Amino acid sequence: MIKTSLVKAISVVGFLLIGTLSSVQASDDEAAVRQVAMNYLLGFYYGKTELLEQALSPELKKLGWGTRRRDGNRSGPYHMSRERALQYEHGEELSESAHRKVIVFEVLDKVASVKVEAVWGIDYMHLAKNDGKWQIYNVIWQSWPDGKAVD
């Protein structure tokens, strides 16, 4: 009887430890995904190629629609590869208070889904974890619906 109780107690403790370790790993992965998305944002904001190199997969596919037309209508689609992203010339120097927001929708063990808000608009992205490293594989974006970024 005591032996059976001891085995049950050890089993419960084991399951609790496994659950705790899984939680810690999930929390670490979410923090890593958030950092990759912020590196993407700051890489474009300040022309920091090294941040983009870390964040973007060599297989990046980026597609978007922007408001560049004189009549205010969206034009596009604009396509961007990783190579083009690394060559991107940022325009104006943005202040530290320039709009930036990262919303992590979901992080699994190999893939994640994120929304990034920036001065140019809204980006939805998919990330994947390969060899322990998170990178962005897909981005689809558009400029702000009203043409203005949120402060």
ROGUTOR-183958 format. One record per residue: residue number from 1; residue in one letter; chain; x, y, z of N, C-alpha, C in turn. Coordinates in nm, 3 decimals. Layout:
REM ROGUTOR-183958
[atom NUM; "A"; "A"; [X; Y; Z]; [X; Y; Z]; [X; Y; Z]];
...
***
This chain:
REM ROGUTOR-183958
[atom 1; "M"; "A"; [0.082; -0.119; 0.000]; [0.000; 0.000; 0.000]; [0.087; 0.127; 0.000]];
[atom 2; "I"; "A"; [0.188; 0.130; 0.088]; [0.277; 0.246; 0.095]; [0.355; 0.258; -0.035]];
[atom 3; "K"; "A"; [0.398; 0.145; -0.090]; [0.472; 0.144; -0.215]; [0.388; 0.202; -0.328]];
[atom 4; "T"; "A"; [0.261; 0.166; -0.337]; [0.171; 0.217; -0.439]; [0.151; 0.368; -0.423]];
[atom 5; "S"; "A"; [0.134; 0.414; -0.301]; [0.117; 0.558; -0.275]; [0.242; 0.636; -0.313]];
[atom 6; "L"; "A"; [0.357; 0.579; -0.283]; [0.483; 0.644; -0.316]; [0.500; 0.655; -0.468]];
[atom 7; "V"; "A"; [0.467; 0.550; -0.540]; [0.475; 0.552; -0.687]; [0.380; 0.657; -0.744]];
[atom 8; "K"; "A"; [0.260; 0.666; -0.691]; [0.163; 0.767; -0.737]; [0.215; 0.907; -0.710]];
[atom 9; "A"; "A"; [0.270; 0.928; -0.591]; [0.322; 1.061; -0.555]; [0.437; 1.101; -0.647]];
[atom 10; "I"; "A"; [0.527; 1.006; -0.674]; [0.640; 1.035; -0.763]; [0.590; 1.065; -0.904]];
[atom 11; "S"; "A"; [0.488; 0.992; -0.949]; [0.431; 1.016; -1.082]; [0.371; 1.156; -1.091]];
[atom 12; "V"; "A"; [0.299; 1.198; -0.989]; [0.237; 1.331; -0.988]; [0.345; 1.438; -0.992]];
[atom 13; "V"; "A"; [0.449; 1.423; -0.910]; [0.559; 1.520; -0.909]; [0.626; 1.524; -1.047]];
[atom 14; "G"; "A"; [0.646; 1.410; -1.108]; [0.705; 1.405; -1.242]; [0.623; 1.480; -1.345]];
[atom 15; "F"; "A"; [0.491; 1.459; -1.344]; [0.404; 1.530; -1.438]; [0.408; 1.681; -1.413]];
[atom 16; "L"; "A"; [0.412; 1.721; -1.286]; [0.419; 1.864; -1.254]; [0.549; 1.925; -1.303]];
[atom 17; "L"; "A"; [0.659; 1.854; -1.286]; [0.788; 1.904; -1.334]; [0.791; 1.915; -1.486]];
[atom 18; "I"; "A"; [0.738; 1.816; -1.554]; [0.733; 1.820; -1.701]; [0.649; 1.938; -1.747]];
[atom 19; "G"; "A"; [0.535; 1.961; -1.683]; [0.450; 2.074; -1.717]; [0.520; 2.206; -1.693]];
[atom 20; "T"; "A"; [0.595; 2.217; -1.583]; [0.668; 2.339; -1.552]; [0.778; 2.363; -1.654]];
[atom 21; "L"; "A"; [0.852; 2.258; -1.688]; [0.959; 2.273; -1.788]; [0.902; 2.313; -1.923]];
[atom 22; "S"; "A"; [0.788; 2.257; -1.961]; [0.723; 2.294; -2.088]; [0.681; 2.440; -2.085]];
[atom 23; "S"; "A"; [0.632; 2.486; -1.972]; [0.591; 2.626; -1.957]; [0.710; 2.719; -1.971]];
[atom 24; "V"; "A"; [0.822; 2.683; -1.909]; [0.942; 2.765; -1.918]; [0.989; 2.772; -2.062]];
[atom 25; "Q"; "A"; [0.990; 2.659; -2.132]; [1.032; 2.657; -2.272]; [0.939; 2.742; -2.357]];
[atom 26; "A"; "A"; [0.809; 2.731; -2.335]; [0.712; 2.811; -2.410]; [0.735; 2.960; -2.385]];
[atom 27; "S"; "A"; [0.762; 2.996; -2.261]; [0.788; 3.136; -2.226]; [0.915; 3.186; -2.293]];
[atom 28; "D"; "A"; [1.020; 3.102; -2.294]; [1.145; 3.138; -2.362]; [1.123; 3.155; -2.511]];
[atom 29; "D"; "A"; [1.045; 3.064; -2.572]; [1.016; 3.074; -2.715]; [0.937; 3.200; -2.746]];
[atom 30; "E"; "A"; [0.838; 3.232; -2.663]; [0.760; 3.354; -2.688]; [0.849; 3.478; -2.680]];
[atom 31; "A"; "A"; [0.936; 3.483; -2.583]; [1.029; 3.597; -2.570]; [1.120; 3.604; -2.693]];
[atom 32; "A"; "A"; [1.168; 3.490; -2.740]; [1.255; 3.488; -2.858]; [1.180; 3.533; -2.983]];
[atom 33; "V"; "A"; [1.056; 3.489; -2.999]; [0.973; 3.530; -3.113]; [0.948; 3.680; -3.108]];
[atom 34; "R"; "A"; [0.916; 3.731; -2.992]; [0.892; 3.875; -2.974]; [1.019; 3.954; -3.011]];
[atom 35; "Q"; "A"; [1.135; 3.906; -2.970]; [1.261; 3.975; -3.000]; [1.291; 3.975; -3.150]];
[atom 36; "V"; "A"; [1.266; 3.862; -3.217]; [1.287; 3.855; -3.362]; [1.197; 3.957; -3.433]];
[atom 37; "A"; "A"; [1.071; 3.965; -3.391]; [0.978; 4.061; -3.453]; [1.025; 4.205; -3.426]];
[atom 38; "M"; "A"; [1.074; 4.233; -3.307]; [1.123; 4.368; -3.276]; [1.251; 4.398; -3.355]];
[atom 39; "N"; "A"; [1.337; 4.297; -3.374]; [1.457; 4.317; -3.456]; [1.420; 4.353; -3.600]];
[atom 40; "Y"; "A"; [1.317; 4.288; -3.651]; [1.264; 4.319; -3.785]; [1.221; 4.465; -3.791]];
[atom 41; "L"; "A"; [1.142; 4.506; -3.695]; [1.090; 4.642; -3.691]; [1.203; 4.744; -3.680]];
[atom 42; "L"; "A"; [1.293; 4.725; -3.585]; [1.402; 4.819; -3.564]; [1.503; 4.815; -3.677]];
[atom 43; "G"; "A"; [1.520; 4.698; -3.739]; [1.609; 4.688; -3.854]; [1.562; 4.777; -3.968]];
[atom 44; "F"; "A"; [1.431; 4.778; -3.993]; [1.377; 4.867; -4.097]; [1.374; 5.013; -4.050]];
[atom 45; "Y"; "A"; [1.339; 5.037; -3.925]; [1.331; 5.175; -3.874]; [1.465; 5.247; -3.884]];
[atom 46; "Y"; "A"; [1.572; 5.179; -3.847]; [1.701; 5.246; -3.836]; [1.806; 5.196; -3.934]];
[atom 47; "G"; "A"; [1.764; 5.114; -4.030]; [1.858; 5.064; -4.130]; [1.966; 4.976; -4.070]];
[atom 48; "K"; "A"; [1.930; 4.897; -3.969]; [2.027; 4.810; -3.903]; [2.024; 4.672; -3.969]];
[atom 49; "T"; "A"; [2.109; 4.658; -4.068]; [2.115; 4.536; -4.147]; [2.140; 4.414; -4.060]];
[atom 50; "E"; "A"; [2.224; 4.429; -3.956]; [2.257; 4.313; -3.872]; [2.133; 4.257; -3.802]];
[atom 51; "L"; "A"; [2.038; 4.346; -3.764]; [1.914; 4.299; -3.702]; [1.827; 4.225; -3.803]];
[atom 52; "L"; "A"; [1.822; 4.276; -3.926]; [1.744; 4.209; -4.031]; [1.807; 4.074; -4.068]];
[atom 53; "E"; "A"; [1.939; 4.068; -4.073]; [2.007; 3.942; -4.105]; [1.970; 3.834; -4.004]];
[atom 54; "Q"; "A"; [1.961; 3.871; -3.876]; [1.925; 3.776; -3.771]; [1.779; 3.734; -3.783]];
[atom 55; "A"; "A"; [1.692; 3.829; -3.815]; [1.547; 3.807; -3.810]; [1.492; 3.735; -3.932]];
[atom 56; "L"; "A"; [1.549; 3.758; -4.049]; [1.488; 3.712; -4.174]; [1.548; 3.580; -4.224]];
[atom 57; "S"; "A"; [1.461; 3.488; -4.256]; [1.503; 3.363; -4.317]; [1.554; 3.390; -4.458]];
[atom 58; "P"; "A"; [1.651; 3.312; -4.505]; [1.693; 3.324; -4.645]; [1.578; 3.299; -4.742]];
[atom 59; "E"; "A"; [1.473; 3.233; -4.694]; [1.358; 3.200; -4.778]; [1.243; 3.300; -4.762]];
[atom 60; "L"; "A"; [1.270; 3.417; -4.706]; [1.165; 3.517; -4.679]; [1.082; 3.548; -4.803]];
[atom 61; "K"; "A"; [0.952; 3.557; -4.781]; [0.857; 3.606; -4.882]; [0.778; 3.718; -4.816]];
[atom 62; "K"; "A"; [0.789; 3.838; -4.868]; [0.719; 3.953; -4.812]; [0.634; 4.016; -4.922]];
[atom 63; "L"; "A"; [0.508; 4.041; -4.890]; [0.412; 4.092; -4.987]; [0.329; 4.200; -4.919]];
[atom 64; "G"; "A"; [0.309; 4.315; -4.988]; [0.232; 4.419; -4.923]; [0.171; 4.520; -5.018]];
[atom 65; "W"; "A"; [0.083; 4.601; -4.961]; [0.013; 4.707; -5.033]; [0.030; 4.836; -4.954]];
[atom 66; "G"; "A"; [0.078; 4.940; -5.022]; [0.102; 5.067; -4.955]; [0.026; 5.181; -5.019]];
[atom 67; "T"; "A"; [0.021; 5.292; -4.947]; [-0.048; 5.411; -5.000]; [0.057; 5.507; -5.053]];
[atom 68; "R"; "A"; [0.097; 5.484; -5.174]; [0.196; 5.571; -5.237]; [0.136; 5.650; -5.353]];
[atom 69; "R"; "A"; [0.018; 5.617; -5.390]; [-0.042; 5.685; -5.504]; [-0.092; 5.822; -5.462]];
[atom 70; "R"; "A"; [-0.091; 5.915; -5.554]; [-0.135; 6.053; -5.525]; [-0.281; 6.061; -5.485]];
[atom 71; "D"; "A"; [-0.362; 5.968; -5.537]; [-0.506; 5.971; -5.505]; [-0.535; 5.904; -5.370]];
[atom 72; "G"; "A"; [-0.430; 5.854; -5.302]; [-0.449; 5.794; -5.170]; [-0.488; 5.647; -5.174]];
[atom 73; "N"; "A"; [-0.517; 5.595; -5.292]; [-0.550; 5.453; -5.301]; [-0.424; 5.367; -5.286]];
[atom 74; "R"; "A"; [-0.446; 5.246; -5.243]; [-0.333; 5.155; -5.224]; [-0.281; 5.107; -5.358]];
[atom 75; "S"; "A"; [-0.150; 5.094; -5.363]; [-0.089; 5.033; -5.481]; [-0.011; 4.910; -5.435]];
[atom 76; "G"; "A"; [0.020; 4.829; -5.528]; [0.090; 4.705; -5.495]; [0.026; 4.595; -5.577]];
[atom 77; "P"; "A"; [0.060; 4.475; -5.555]; [0.140; 4.429; -5.443]; [0.290; 4.455; -5.464]];
[atom 78; "Y"; "A"; [0.357; 4.484; -5.354]; [0.502; 4.498; -5.351]; [0.559; 4.367; -5.297]];
[atom 79; "H"; "A"; [0.659; 4.315; -5.364]; [0.726; 4.192; -5.323]; [0.864; 4.226; -5.271]];
[atom 80; "M"; "A"; [0.906; 4.159; -5.165]; [1.039; 4.183; -5.112]; [1.100; 4.050; -5.069]];
[atom 81; "S"; "A"; [1.221; 4.026; -5.116]; [1.298; 3.909; -5.074]; [1.389; 3.950; -4.958]];
[atom 82; "R"; "A"; [1.455; 3.854; -4.901]; [1.551; 3.884; -4.793]; [1.662; 3.975; -4.847]];
[atom 83; "E"; "A"; [1.713; 3.945; -4.965]; [1.822; 4.024; -5.023]; [1.780; 4.170; -5.039]];
[atom 84; "R"; "A"; [1.658; 4.190; -5.088]; [1.608; 4.326; -5.106]; [1.588; 4.396; -4.971]];
[atom 85; "A"; "A"; [1.541; 4.321; -4.874]; [1.521; 4.378; -4.740]; [1.654; 4.424; -4.681]];
[atom 86; "L"; "A"; [1.759; 4.346; -4.701]; [1.890; 4.381; -4.648]; [1.950; 4.503; -4.718]];
[atom 87; "Q"; "A"; [1.903; 4.532; -4.839]; [1.951; 4.649; -4.913]; [1.862; 4.771; -4.895]];
[atom 88; "Y"; "A"; [1.754; 4.754; -4.819]; [1.655; 4.860; -4.801]; [1.720; 4.986; -4.745]];
[atom 89; "E"; "A"; [1.693; 5.098; -4.809]; [1.741; 5.228; -4.761]; [1.629; 5.292; -4.682]];
[atom 90; "H"; "A"; [1.647; 5.303; -4.552]; [1.542; 5.366; -4.472]; [1.542; 5.515; -4.501]];
[atom 91; "G"; "A"; [1.424; 5.574; -4.491]; [1.408; 5.716; -4.521]; [1.447; 5.803; -4.405]];
[atom 92; "E"; "A"; [1.348; 5.868; -4.348]; [1.374; 5.960; -4.238]; [1.424; 5.888; -4.114]];
[atom 93; "E"; "A"; [1.499; 5.960; -4.034]; [1.544; 5.904; -3.905]; [1.425; 5.910; -3.810]];
[atom 94; "L"; "A"; [1.386; 5.797; -3.756]; [1.270; 5.792; -3.669]; [1.310; 5.811; -3.524]];
[atom 95; "S"; "A"; [1.223; 5.874; -3.450]; [1.251; 5.898; -3.308]; [1.232; 5.770; -3.228]];
[atom 96; "E"; "A"; [1.282; 5.771; -3.106]; [1.264; 5.655; -3.017]; [1.117; 5.632; -2.985]];
[atom 97; "S"; "A"; [1.035; 5.735; -3.003]; [0.892; 5.722; -2.972]; [0.809; 5.681; -3.094]];
[atom 98; "A"; "A"; [0.876; 5.654; -3.208]; [0.802; 5.611; -3.328]; [0.721; 5.486; -3.295]];
[atom 99; "H"; "A"; [0.600; 5.480; -3.348]; [0.508; 5.371; -3.315]; [0.571; 5.235; -3.341]];
[atom 100; "R"; "A"; [0.561; 5.146; -3.242]; [0.610; 5.009; -3.253]; [0.533; 4.921; -3.156]];
[atom 101; "K"; "A"; [0.479; 4.814; -3.209]; [0.403; 4.723; -3.126]; [0.414; 4.583; -3.184]];
[atom 102; "V"; "A"; [0.440; 4.486; -3.097]; [0.448; 4.346; -3.137]; [0.342; 4.269; -3.059]];
[atom 103; "I"; "A"; [0.255; 4.201; -3.131]; [0.152; 4.118; -3.069]; [0.177; 3.974; -3.113]];
[atom 104; "V"; "A"; [0.207; 3.889; -3.017]; [0.230; 3.748; -3.046]; [0.097; 3.675; -3.035]];
[atom 105; "F"; "A"; [0.052; 3.620; -3.147]; [-0.075; 3.547; -3.147]; [-0.059; 3.406; -3.091]];
[atom 106; "E"; "A"; [0.041; 3.334; -3.141]; [0.058; 3.195; -3.098]; [0.200; 3.151; -3.122]];
[atom 107; "V"; "A"; [0.252; 3.073; -3.029]; [0.385; 3.014; -3.042]; [0.372; 2.864; -3.015]];
[atom 108; "L"; "A"; [0.405; 2.785; -3.113]; [0.409; 2.640; -3.096]; [0.556; 2.600; -3.087]];
[atom 109; "D"; "A"; [0.586; 2.473; -3.091]; [0.726; 2.433; -3.077]; [0.809; 2.463; -3.202]];
[atom 110; "K"; "A"; [0.748; 2.472; -3.320]; [0.821; 2.497; -3.445]; [0.775; 2.620; -3.522]];
[atom 111; "V"; "A"; [0.652; 2.668; -3.501]; [0.600; 2.783; -3.577]; [0.534; 2.883; -3.483]];
[atom 112; "A"; "A"; [0.528; 3.008; -3.531]; [0.465; 3.114; -3.453]; [0.398; 3.213; -3.548]];
[atom 113; "S"; "A"; [0.301; 3.287; -3.494]; [0.226; 3.387; -3.571]; [0.226; 3.518; -3.492]];
[atom 114; "V"; "A"; [0.259; 3.628; -3.560]; [0.280; 3.757; -3.495]; [0.221; 3.871; -3.579]];
[atom 115; "K"; "A"; [0.178; 3.977; -3.511]; [0.136; 4.101; -3.575]; [0.232; 4.210; -3.530]];
[atom 116; "V"; "A"; [0.281; 4.289; -3.625]; [0.369; 4.402; -3.594]; [0.302; 4.528; -3.644]];
[atom 117; "E"; "A"; [0.294; 4.628; -3.558]; [0.245; 4.760; -3.597]; [0.364; 4.855; -3.604]];
[atom 118; "A"; "A"; [0.373; 4.927; -3.716]; [0.485; 5.019; -3.739]; [0.432; 5.148; -3.800]];
[atom 119; "V"; "A"; [0.521; 5.245; -3.821]; [0.476; 5.371; -3.881]; [0.422; 5.349; -4.022]];
[atom 120; "W"; "A"; [0.474; 5.250; -4.092]; [0.430; 5.226; -4.231]; [0.298; 5.151; -4.239]];
[atom 121; "G"; "A"; [0.262; 5.076; -4.134]; [0.138; 5.000; -4.140]; [0.141; 4.878; -4.050]];
[atom 122; "I"; "A"; [0.071; 4.775; -4.094]; [0.052; 4.655; -4.015]; [0.107; 4.536; -4.092]];
[atom 123; "D"; "A"; [0.193; 4.458; -4.024]; [0.253; 4.339; -4.084]; [0.207; 4.216; -4.006]];
[atom 124; "Y"; "A"; [0.165; 4.114; -4.079]; [0.136; 3.983; -4.018]; [0.247; 3.891; -4.063]];
[atom 125; "M"; "A"; [0.302; 3.814; -3.970]; [0.415; 3.730; -4.007]; [0.408; 3.591; -3.946]];
[atom 126; "H"; "A"; [0.474; 3.500; -4.016]; [0.491; 3.362; -3.969]; [0.640; 3.340; -3.948]];
[atom 127; "L"; "A"; [0.671; 3.280; -3.835]; [0.808; 3.246; -3.802]; [0.820; 3.096; -3.787]];
[atom 128; "A"; "A"; [0.941; 3.046; -3.805]; [0.968; 2.904; -3.782]; [1.099; 2.892; -3.704]];
[atom 129; "K"; "A"; [1.107; 2.785; -3.628]; [1.226; 2.759; -3.547]; [1.304; 2.645; -3.610]];
[atom 130; "N"; "A"; [1.425; 2.675; -3.654]; [1.514; 2.575; -3.712]; [1.647; 2.580; -3.639]];
[atom 131; "D"; "A"; [1.697; 2.464; -3.602]; [1.823; 2.455; -3.528]; [1.824; 2.546; -3.406]];
[atom 132; "G"; "A"; [1.709; 2.554; -3.338]; [1.699; 2.633; -3.216]; [1.689; 2.783; -3.237]];
[atom 133; "K"; "A"; [1.673; 2.828; -3.362]; [1.672; 2.972; -3.393]; [1.543; 3.010; -3.465]];
[atom 134; "W"; "A"; [1.474; 3.112; -3.413]; [1.352; 3.162; -3.475]; [1.387; 3.261; -3.586]];
[atom 135; "Q"; "A"; [1.318; 3.249; -3.700]; [1.333; 3.345; -3.810]; [1.198; 3.366; -3.879]];
[atom 136; "I"; "A"; [1.187; 3.480; -3.946]; [1.066; 3.517; -4.018]; [1.072; 3.459; -4.159]];
[atom 137; "Y"; "A"; [0.966; 3.387; -4.197]; [0.958; 3.326; -4.329]; [0.857; 3.397; -4.420]];
[atom 138; "N"; "A"; [0.744; 3.441; -4.364]; [0.640; 3.505; -4.443]; [0.595; 3.634; -4.377]];
[atom 139; "V"; "A"; [0.576; 3.737; -4.459]; [0.519; 3.863; -4.411]; [0.418; 3.909; -4.515]];
[atom 140; "I"; "A"; [0.300; 3.949; -4.468]; [0.202; 4.014; -4.554]; [0.160; 4.141; -4.481]];
[atom 141; "W"; "A"; [0.159; 4.253; -4.553]; [0.136; 4.381; -4.486]; [0.053; 4.475; -4.572]];
[atom 142; "Q"; "A"; [0.007; 4.580; -4.504]; [-0.057; 4.691; -4.575]; [-0.033; 4.817; -4.494]];
[atom 143; "S"; "A"; [-0.042; 4.932; -4.563]; [-0.031; 5.058; -4.491]; [-0.156; 5.076; -4.405]];
[atom 144; "W"; "A"; [-0.150; 5.172; -4.314]; [-0.263; 5.195; -4.224]; [-0.391; 5.223; -4.303]];
[atom 145; "P"; "A"; [-0.504; 5.167; -4.261]; [-0.630; 5.187; -4.335]; [-0.666; 5.333; -4.358]];
[atom 146; "D"; "A"; [-0.636; 5.419; -4.260]; [-0.668; 5.561; -4.278]; [-0.549; 5.641; -4.329]];
[atom 147; "G"; "A"; [-0.439; 5.572; -4.360]; [-0.321; 5.638; -4.413]; [-0.229; 5.696; -4.306]];
[atom 148; "K"; "A"; [-0.265; 5.685; -4.180]; [-0.183; 5.744; -4.074]; [-0.150; 5.639; -3.968]];
[atom 149; "A"; "A"; [-0.028; 5.645; -3.920]; [0.013; 5.555; -3.812]; [-0.047; 5.602; -3.681]];
[atom 150; "V"; "A"; [-0.065; 5.509; -3.592]; [-0.111; 5.540; -3.457]; [0.007; 5.593; -3.378]];
[atom 151; "D"; "A"; [-0.016; 5.693; -3.293]; [0.094; 5.745; -3.209]; [0.112; 5.662; -3.085]];
***
